[in-house]
């Protein structure tokens, strides 16, 4: 247990002083000059989508939870502020340990996730289950965030009610209460990652056994279960469609390293392929990227995998290939936008079908502004390539749309200005620095680009 007097502790007045270290640049535009192949090595950060539920899991115990390989992105900082507002103690690592966070929820004085704190983040519902299980009550703002379609909380509510919770919705908040949750058999009507994670956490302190069916199988779910088991939970089957949880009376503290970010890794792999580069993507988990590799092989990209890295060699003769987004282990919806950027540079017609979200083609119009030949037909995007991309002023609409515009700008002729890149700061750590390190010409407005040789 760390001391409340620790100079690194982020509570109250101390937070306002030390927290400035994590404030990201206020500038929200990227300026990119295309034409450079990406060459060299780029290292992947920890997975934001694994770190967020891990931070929420710290609410389940009054002992310290130490999380390593935490990415420094906006959604993580928002969650830190959320935990602090609830009364948690949050200690940040510095120097070599700058990607480590220690969370101690010894006393939770305010089990609430307010709208003001979570309005920029979709993952606010992840604290609902843990707060309810630990405190017997919770008040959580309905989720908001990127405009990529509905992520209804109905499944969370219905399933928590099956565990014995009493839940109401009013004034934009979900209010829940339960003396103690009780185990039950639950079948998700629809595969949901955050729903699986929320119910998984809630069930660890429920009385008796809970069986969750039709669960999300993403690596982030399995990573959360690994942390929970280190904390003393009894979870079996995470990573499969059926998860069994035998509730315990109390969880303890633990130390856990977050898995690498498979979406960040895949984004850089696509960037290497798109720019005809020779890029080594290190610190990743290749086994999490099988669906991407299968599609890139079809497109004509050379991939070589080692235990914790991927080497990608681009080609000037990319071939069109259709793609359908699916739940893991299928092709991720979080890579659909990046794949669309790649498809604009492939010879032939690619049909991209979005099966997960109903409103996730907003980046297509911006890619058209840059020269892409794209037609939207409901849940399908028909992309005809290869087209010459040219620099333009474009607008980012969500996290992954931002990434697709960056990729397109890397191969565009001239200069591209991407506005509202605070979206990309939600999920990519220092993306402009990483890209510059492998040869890209990219800066935030206010920086000075080195002269191109």
DODO-324159 format. One record per residue (C-alpha): residue number from 1; chain; y, z, x. Coordinates in steps of 0.25 Angstrom, whole numbers, plus 5000, padded with zeros to 4 digits. Layout:
! DODO-324159
NUM_A_Y_Z_X
...
//
This chain:
! DODO-324159
1_A_5000_5000_5000
2_A_5014_4996_5005
3_A_5026_5005_5005
4_A_5036_5004_4994
5_A_5046_5006_5006
6_A_5041_4994_5013
7_A_5052_4985_5018
8_A_5045_4973_5012
9_A_5043_4979_4998
10_A_5049_4970_4988
11_A_5054_4979_4976
12_A_5068_4982_4971
13_A_5079_4981_4980
14_A_5070_4977_4992
15_A_5065_4965_4985
16_A_5079_4960_4983
17_A_5081_4960_4998
18_A_5068_4956_5004
19_A_5064_4947_4993
20_A_5075_4937_4998
21_A_5065_4933_5009
22_A_5057_4925_4998
23_A_5069_4919_4991
24_A_5066_4904_4992
25_A_5077_4894_4994
26_A_5087_4892_4983
27_A_5088_4877_4986
28_A_5079_4869_4976
29_A_5078_4855_4981
30_A_5070_4848_4991
31_A_5074_4836_4999
32_A_5063_4828_5004
33_A_5063_4815_5013
34_A_5050_4807_5011
35_A_5042_4799_5021
36_A_5036_4809_5031
37_A_5020_4811_5031
38_A_5016_4826_5031
39_A_5010_4829_5045
40_A_5005_4842_5050
41_A_5000_4855_5044
42_A_5005_4863_5032
43_A_5000_4877_5028
44_A_4998_4881_5014
45_A_5003_4894_5008
46_A_4996_4903_4998
47_A_4993_4899_4984
48_A_5004_4903_4975
49_A_4995_4902_4963
50_A_4985_4912_4969
51_A_4996_4921_4974
52_A_5003_4923_4961
53_A_4991_4928_4954
54_A_4987_4937_4966
55_A_5001_4943_4965
56_A_4999_4946_4950
57_A_4985_4952_4954
58_A_4993_4963_4962
59_A_4997_4968_4948
60_A_4983_4973_4945
61_A_4983_4984_4956
62_A_4992_4995_4961
63_A_4988_4992_4975
64_A_4994_4982_4985
65_A_4989_4968_4984
66_A_4992_4960_4997
67_A_4993_4945_4995
68_A_4993_4936_5007
69_A_4996_4921_5008
70_A_5006_4922_4997
71_A_5015_4910_4997
72_A_5030_4912_4997
73_A_5034_4904_4984
74_A_5043_4907_4972
75_A_5032_4910_4963
76_A_5027_4921_4972
77_A_5041_4927_4974
78_A_5042_4927_4958
79_A_5029_4934_4957
80_A_5034_4944_4968
81_A_5046_4947_4960
82_A_5038_4948_4947
83_A_5029_4959_4954
84_A_5041_4967_4959
85_A_5047_4967_4945
86_A_5034_4973_4940
87_A_5035_4984_4950
88_A_5026_4979_4961
89_A_5028_4981_4976
90_A_5028_4968_4983
91_A_5028_4967_4998
92_A_5030_4954_5006
93_A_5025_4951_5019
94_A_5034_4946_5030
95_A_5032_4938_5043
96_A_5017_4933_5044
97_A_5014_4940_5031
98_A_5025_4933_5023
99_A_5015_4928_5014
100_A_5009_4941_5010
101_A_5013_4950_4998
102_A_5009_4964_4995
103_A_5010_4968_4980
104_A_5008_4982_4975
105_A_5009_4984_4960
106_A_5008_4999_4961
107_A_5017_5001_4949
108_A_5020_4990_4939
109_A_5032_4995_4932
110_A_5035_4982_4924
111_A_5023_4974_4921
112_A_5031_4962_4916
113_A_5034_4948_4921
114_A_5048_4944_4917
115_A_5053_4930_4913
116_A_5064_4931_4924
117_A_5053_4933_4935
118_A_5043_4923_4931
119_A_5051_4912_4924
120_A_5049_4903_4936
121_A_5034_4906_4938
122_A_5022_4902_4929
123_A_5013_4912_4934
124_A_5019_4924_4927
125_A_5007_4926_4918
126_A_4999_4930_4930
127_A_5004_4944_4929
128_A_5001_4946_4914
129_A_4986_4949_4916
130_A_4988_4959_4929
131_A_4999_4966_4922
132_A_4991_4968_4909
133_A_4979_4973_4917
134_A_4986_4982_4926
135_A_4997_4988_4917
136_A_4992_4986_4903
137_A_5004_4978_4899
138_A_5012_4965_4904
139_A_5024_4958_4900
140_A_5025_4944_4906
141_A_5034_4932_4904
142_A_5028_4919_4898
143_A_5026_4910_4910
144_A_5036_4899_4914
145_A_5038_4891_4926
146_A_5036_4876_4930
147_A_5037_4866_4918
148_A_5023_4860_4920
149_A_5017_4864_4906
150_A_5013_4876_4898
151_A_5005_4887_4904
152_A_5002_4895_4892
153_A_5000_4910_4893
154_A_4991_4910_4880
155_A_4978_4910_4888
156_A_4983_4922_4896
157_A_4987_4930_4884
158_A_4974_4926_4876
159_A_4965_4930_4887
160_A_4972_4943_4890
161_A_4971_4947_4875
162_A_4956_4945_4877
163_A_4957_4956_4887
164_A_4963_4965_4877
165_A_4978_4963_4880
166_A_4988_4963_4869
167_A_4999_4952_4871
168_A_5011_4947_4865
169_A_5022_4937_4868
170_A_5036_4938_4865
171_A_5050_4934_4872
172_A_5043_4926_4882
173_A_5034_4937_4887
174_A_5019_4941_4886
175_A_5017_4955_4884
176_A_5003_4961_4886
177_A_4996_4975_4885
178_A_4983_4981_4886
179_A_4977_4995_4890
180_A_4966_4988_4898
181_A_4961_4974_4897
182_A_4947_4972_4893
183_A_4937_4962_4899
184_A_4934_4950_4891
185_A_4928_4936_4891
186_A_4939_4925_4891
187_A_4938_4910_4891
188_A_4951_4903_4895
189_A_4954_4892_4885
190_A_4960_4884_4896
191_A_4959_4886_4911
192_A_4971_4893_4916
193_A_4974_4898_4930
194_A_4984_4909_4927
195_A_4976_4913_4915
196_A_4963_4915_4923
197_A_4971_4923_4934
198_A_4978_4932_4923
199_A_4966_4935_4916
200_A_4958_4937_4929
201_A_4968_4947_4934
202_A_4969_4954_4920
203_A_4954_4956_4919
204_A_4952_4963_4933
205_A_4957_4976_4926
206_A_4951_4974_4913
207_A_4940_4982_4907
208_A_4927_4975_4908
209_A_4923_4961_4912
210_A_4932_4949_4909
211_A_4926_4935_4910
212_A_4936_4923_4911
213_A_4930_4909_4907
214_A_4937_4895_4910
215_A_4945_4901_4921
216_A_4954_4894_4931
217_A_4946_4891_4944
218_A_4958_4889_4953
219_A_4957_4895_4967
220_A_4969_4904_4964
221_A_4961_4911_4953
222_A_4949_4914_4963
223_A_4960_4919_4973
224_A_4965_4929_4963
225_A_4951_4934_4960
226_A_4949_4936_4974
227_A_4961_4945_4975
228_A_4957_4952_4963
229_A_4943_4955_4968
230_A_4950_4960_4981
231_A_4958_4970_4972
232_A_4945_4975_4966
233_A_4943_4966_4954
234_A_4930_4960_4950
235_A_4931_4946_4948
236_A_4921_4935_4948
237_A_4921_4920_4946
238_A_4935_4917_4950
239_A_4936_4902_4953
240_A_4926_4899_4942
241_A_4928_4897_4927
242_A_4923_4911_4924
243_A_4929_4923_4930
244_A_4923_4937_4928
245_A_4931_4950_4930
246_A_4926_4964_4929
247_A_4938_4973_4927
248_A_4941_4985_4936
249_A_4950_4997_4934
250_A_4959_4995_4946
251_A_4962_4984_4956
252_A_4966_4987_4971
253_A_4975_4981_4981
254_A_4970_4969_4989
255_A_4974_4959_5000
256_A_4972_4944_4997
257_A_4976_4931_5003
258_A_4981_4920_4993
259_A_4973_4907_4994
260_A_4981_4894_4999
261_A_4989_4886_4989
262_A_4980_4874_4986
263_A_4992_4867_4978
264_A_5001_4868_4990
265_A_4990_4863_4999
266_A_4987_4852_4990
267_A_5002_4848_4989
268_A_5003_4847_5004
269_A_4990_4839_5005
270_A_4995_4829_4995
271_A_5008_4829_5003
272_A_5001_4825_5015
273_A_4993_4814_5008
274_A_5006_4809_5001
275_A_5014_4808_5014
276_A_5003_4801_5022
277_A_5003_4813_5030
278_A_4993_4821_5039
279_A_4994_4835_5034
280_A_4986_4848_5036
281_A_4986_4858_5025
282_A_4982_4871_5031
283_A_4979_4885_5025
284_A_4974_4879_5012
285_A_4960_4879_5005
286_A_4954_4865_5004
287_A_4943_4870_4994
288_A_4955_4872_4983
289_A_4959_4857_4985
290_A_4946_4849_4982
291_A_4952_4842_4969
292_A_4964_4838_4978
293_A_4956_4833_4989
294_A_4947_4824_4979
295_A_4960_4818_4974
296_A_4966_4815_4987
297_A_4953_4809_4993
298_A_4954_4799_4981
299_A_4969_4796_4984
300_A_4965_4793_4998
301_A_4970_4805_5006
302_A_4962_4811_5018
303_A_4959_4825_5017
304_A_4952_4834_5027
305_A_4949_4849_5024
306_A_4947_4861_5033
307_A_4944_4875_5029
308_A_4959_4878_5026
309_A_4966_4865_5028
310_A_4967_4851_5023
311_A_4972_4839_5031
312_A_4977_4827_5023
313_A_4980_4813_5028
314_A_4988_4805_5019
315_A_4986_4790_5016
316_A_4996_4778_5013
317_A_4986_4773_5004
318_A_4984_4783_4993
319_A_4976_4779_4981
320_A_4979_4783_4967
321_A_4969_4793_4960
322_A_4969_4799_4946
323_A_4970_4815_4945
324_A_4968_4825_4934
325_A_4973_4839_4935
326_A_4962_4850_4932
327_A_4960_4865_4933
328_A_4954_4869_4947
329_A_4946_4863_4953
330_A_4952_4851_4948
331_A_4965_4844_4953
332_A_4976_4854_4951
333_A_4988_4852_4942
334_A_4996_4858_4953
335_A_4994_4846_4961
336_A_4996_4835_4950
337_A_5011_4833_4954
338_A_5008_4832_4969
339_A_4996_4822_4966
340_A_5006_4814_4958
341_A_5015_4812_4970
342_A_5003_4808_4978
343_A_4999_4798_4967
344_A_5013_4791_4968
345_A_5009_4787_4982
346_A_4994_4782_4979
347_A_4991_4767_4976
348_A_4987_4765_4961
349_A_4988_4773_4949
350_A_4985_4788_4948
351_A_4983_4795_4934
352_A_4986_4810_4935
353_A_4982_4819_4923
354_A_4987_4833_4921
355_A_4978_4841_4914
356_A_4983_4855_4916
357_A_4998_4855_4912
358_A_5004_4846_4902
359_A_5018_4845_4909
360_A_5015_4843_4923
361_A_5021_4829_4926
362_A_5035_4832_4927
363_A_5035_4828_4942
364_A_5031_4814_4938
365_A_5045_4810_4934
366_A_5051_4815_4947
367_A_5040_4807_4955
368_A_5044_4795_4947
369_A_5058_4797_4951
370_A_5053_4796_4966
371_A_5046_4783_4963
372_A_5033_4787_4957
373_A_5026_4778_4946
374_A_5021_4789_4936
375_A_5019_4788_4921
376_A_5016_4801_4913
377_A_5006_4799_4902
378_A_5004_4813_4895
379_A_4995_4821_4905
380_A_4994_4809_4914
381_A_5003_4803_4925
382_A_5000_4789_4930
383_A_5005_4787_4944
384_A_5006_4773_4950
385_A_5007_4772_4965
386_A_5010_4770_4976
387_A_5025_4771_4973
388_A_5037_4773_4983
389_A_5043_4786_4981
390_A_5058_4788_4984
391_A_5066_4800_4986
392_A_5073_4806_4973
393_A_5079_4818_4967
394_A_5068_4825_4959
395_A_5066_4837_4951
396_A_5054_4847_4953
397_A_5049_4852_4939
398_A_5038_4862_4944
399_A_5031_4867_4956
400_A_5021_4856_4958
401_A_5030_4845_4954
402_A_5039_4850_4965
403_A_5028_4847_4975
404_A_5025_4833_4970
405_A_5040_4829_4972
406_A_5039_4835_4986
407_A_5027_4826_4989
408_A_5033_4814_4983
409_A_5046_4816_4991
410_A_5038_4817_5004
411_A_5034_4802_5002
412_A_5047_4797_4995
413_A_5057_4788_5002
414_A_5070_4795_5004
415_A_5074_4809_5000
416_A_5069_4817_4988
417_A_5076_4829_4982
418_A_5068_4838_4974
419_A_5075_4848_4965
420_A_5070_4861_4959
421_A_5060_4864_4971
422_A_5060_4878_4967
423_A_5048_4874_4959
424_A_5040_4871_4972
425_A_5045_4884_4978
426_A_5036_4891_4968
427_A_5023_4886_4974
428_A_5025_4880_4988
429_A_5029_4889_5000
430_A_5040_4882_5009
431_A_5035_4868_5005
432_A_5047_4861_5012
433_A_5044_4869_5025
434_A_5029_4865_5024
435_A_5032_4851_5022
436_A_5043_4850_5033
437_A_5032_4856_5042
438_A_5024_4843_5040
439_A_5034_4833_5041
440_A_5041_4832_5027
441_A_5056_4830_5026
442_A_5059_4841_5016
443_A_5070_4851_5014
444_A_5077_4860_5003
445_A_5091_4857_5001
446_A_5100_4864_5011
447_A_5090_4862_5023
448_A_5093_4851_5033
449_A_5081_4840_5035
450_A_5078_4837_5049
451_A_5081_4823_5053
452_A_5069_4813_5051
453_A_5064_4807_5064
//
